[in-house]
Amino acid sequence: MKHTFTIALLLTISSIGAFAQKPDSSKPPTPKDVPSAVKLPTAKEVLEKYVKALGGRDALQKHKSRYQTGTLEFSPMGLKGTVEVYSRSDDKTLTKITLAGVGDVLAGYDGKTAWTVNPVQGSRIIEGRELLQTKRSAIFNRDANIDKIYTSLAVRGIEKVGERETYVVVASSDNLPDDILYFDKETGLMLRSDTISITPEGEQAIKSFYDDYRDVDGIKVPFKTRAVTPAFELNSVVTEVKFGIPIEDSKFSQPKQ
């Protein structure tokens, strides 16, 4: 559950990109090769340690809903605002970003239809490969089921994220770009992910860095995230996390125009 907040932000990042520059088609960096003498763990071992570090599978799968809120800032544009994310275990989700001087940016998935509404591009339905990526991102218990979300996972090397050594896992899916995930060798926590966000304007490379993990109801949650694109940088801080709250179906429906 730890990255749902960040994933929801990435679902709206193409809308924010309209305030900056057009997306680019760059790919995530290729993990560096390691000497053959270095023994790497299997992807299964890395993921099991990750699940345990977050609080364990039972804790991750216990809840049926989640609400998160926080603050965010886009640079160099100087845009600041707040974000709310509503999620349910039936993989329905809504993200609402409110930017000062701009208005509300909404992105939702009701289990069938994915949609966005924003002051720049208006309202649209998400389709094609962008919809596939949205569906994958909306999976509620994704951290406990990474091995089921992707068609293949492979540990490809050891790299540093800041001063921490991490195992680099390449996660592949049919018809979608690879995700590259970086897990702390010592703690097991994810410190970084490299993603290609699919947008109507093109593909956007995004590097996300996770920090300030805190325990919330037995689950480790990163309270600080820094997402870096070629056009801008997004810094977000979680201010509240609630599990098990009632969320009505209408919350995930596209607003009527």
N, C-alpha and C positions, 0 to 999 in steps of 0.2 A: 504493500500500500504506500510505501514511502515516496514514490515518484509520481503519484497521481496528480499532485498539485502542479508539478513541472510539466507533465505530459499534457494536462489540460491547457496550460499556458501555450505550449507549442502548437496546439490545435488552433489557436487564435493568432499565431505569430505572422501568418501571411496577411492578415488584416492590418496588423501593426506595420508590416513592411510597406504598406501603401504610403505611410508617412515618411519613409526613408528612401530606399532604392529598390530596384528590381532584384528578385532573387538571383543567385548564381547557381551554376550547375556543378560546383566543385564537389568532390567526393570526400568522405571521411579519410583521415590519414591511414595508410596501410601500417598495421602493427609491425614493429621491427622484429627481425629474426633473432632468435637466441641461439647460443652455441648448442650443438647437439648433445653435449655432455650434461646440460642443465635439464633436470627432470621436471616437467610441468605436471600439475594435477589435471585430472579430467574436468570437463565442463560440469559434469554432475557433481563432482566434489566441491568445486568452487560455488555452485549454486546452493548446495546443501549448507555450506558454511554461511552463505549470505542469508538464507532463510533463518538459520539459527541466530545469526547476529541481529536480525530485525525483531526477534522475539519468539520465533518458532512458528511452525505451520498452523498449529491450533489457534494461536493468538491472531494470526493473519486472517484466518478463515472464520473467526468467531462472529464478526459483525456483518450486518446486512446493509448498512448505509454509512455514509461519511459526509461531513461538511467541513470545509476548510476555508479560511479567509486570511488575507494578508495584504501587504503593501508591495508596490513595485515601482521601478524607475527605469526608463529607457534613456540611454545616452548614445550619441551626443545630442539627441533631440530635446532633452530636458523634460520629457513627458513623465508625469508622475500620476499615480492613481492607486486604486484598490482592486482586489480580485476576490471573488467568491467561487468555490467549486462545490457542486452537489453531485454525489455519486451514489448509485445503488448496486446491489449484488446481481441484479438482472442486466448489468452492463449499460445502464442508462446514465447519462452524465450531462451536466450543464456547467459552463464556465461563463461568468459575467465579469468583465473588466470595465471599470469606470475610470476614464482618464480626464483629468482636469482640463477644461477648455475644449474638450473634444466630444465627450459623451460616452455612451455605453457600447461595448463590443461584446456580442453574445455568440457562443458556439455550443450547440447541443446535439445530442444523439438520443433518440427515443426507442432504440432497439431495432428500428428499421430505417428511419430517415435521419441523415445528418444534415445540419444546416448552420448557417452563420448569418448574423445581422450586424452591420457596423455603419457608422456615419459616413464613411468614405465610399464603400462599395455597395451599400444597400443590403438587400436580402438575397440569399441564394441557397440552392440545394447542393450538397456535396455529392459528387458522383465519381465513378471510375476508380483509379488507383488511389486517389485521395480518400475516397470512401473506405477502401480496404484498410488504409492506414488509420483512419479514424476508428473503425471497428476494433482494430487491434489495440489501439491506445485506450479504448473505453473499457477494456476488460477489468473488472473490479479487483479481483485477487491476482493481478498479474505478477506480483513479486513472488507469490507462492507457486506460480505456474509458468515461469519463464520457459521451462523445458517443453511445455505444451503449446506455447504461443508461437514459437519459431520452429521451422522445419529442420534446422540443424544448428548446432552450437559447437564451437571449437575454441580451445585455449590456444592462442597464437603467439604469446610472448609475455615478457615482463617489462613494464615501463613505469616511470615515475609520474605521479600526479602531485605537483608540488614537491614536497620532500618525502612522500610516501611511495613505496613500491607497490605496484598493482599487477594482478593477473589480467591480461587483456583477452576478452572473449568476443569473438565475432559471431553475431546472431543473425541468421539468414531466414528469409521468408520468400515464398513464391510470389513473383510479380511485384516485389517491393525492394527498395534498397536495403543493404545490410545495416544493422545497428552494431556499434562497437561499444562494449561495456567494460569498465575498469573497476576491479574489485580489490580493495585493500588486502595485501597478503597477510597482514597481522590480524586485523579486526574482522575481515570478511565483508565489510560494508562497501556499497558502491560509491565511488568518489567522482566518477565522470561517466558520461555517455556521449557518443557522437552519433548524430541522427541526420538523415536527409529528409526534410519536411517537403512533402509534395503540395504544391499550390497551383492555382490556375495560371499564374505567371511563369511558373518554372519550378525547379528544385532548389531548396535552400539548405545549405550546410549549417548545422547547429551543434556547437559543443556546449554541454551542460555540466556544471561543476556543483557538487553537493557537499554541504558543510553544516556544522552545528546540529548534529543528531541529538534528539531528545526523546525521552520515553513518554509516550502518551498511551495510557491504558494498556501497558505491556508491549507496545509496538514502538520501535525506533523510527522517528520521522526526522528528515533533514529540514531544519527551519530556515536555512539559507540556501538559495540557488542562484548561480550566475550562468546565464545562457548567452553565448557569444556567436554572432553571425558576422559575415563580411560587411554587413551594413550597419549594425548596431549591437548594443549589449543590453541585456535585460537582467536587472538584479531584483530578486523577490525575497521577501521575508514573511514567513508564516506567523500569524498572530494568534490563531486559534484553530484547534482541531476538535471536532466532536464526532463520536461514533454512535450508531444506533438511533439516530433521530428520525422521526417520520418525514418522508419527502413524498408529496403527492405526484401523481402521474403528469399533471398539467405543467409541472415545473420543467419538463423536458420537451414540451411541444413547441414548435416554431411559432413565434408571436404572429398574430394576424395583422396584416398591413392595412 
